[in-house]
Amino acid sequence: MTITISLYGVIVKPNIIKKIIALTILGDTANVLIIFLAYRLIPFPKPPILPSLKPSEEALSSFMKSSVDPLPQALVITAIVINVAVIAFLVILAIQVFKQYHTLEYDEIIKLKRGEQV
């Protein structure tokens, strides 16, 4: 549902700030989806932290069967950092567009670039 709403905002909304907000929601939704898919449907899942430094083979086997995969969590943390950098860059671009055209509406910016009266 939120993927559809955010895609609608990115595609349909003419305001650049609204597009940036929708893009942020899309990135956050993708991160939540990755975490949800990585969560195994097992009873009483454990965090991916070994309880002792020298576990036996039986304890290690049991731990591997009941722990959550840490790789998607690491990928999501990386995606969050990249998303913050991209959003900051887009906000700076939006500020520069506003300084030059005095509007953030995409249609008005196109008309101003063509030399038409807004």
Secondary structure, DSSP 8 states (H G I E B T S, - for coil): -HHHHHHHHHHH--BHHHHHHHHHHHHHHHHHHHHHHHS---SS-B-S--SSSS--HHHHHHHHHHB--SHHHHHHHHHHHHHHHHHHHHHHHHHHHHHHHS--BHHHHHHHHHT---
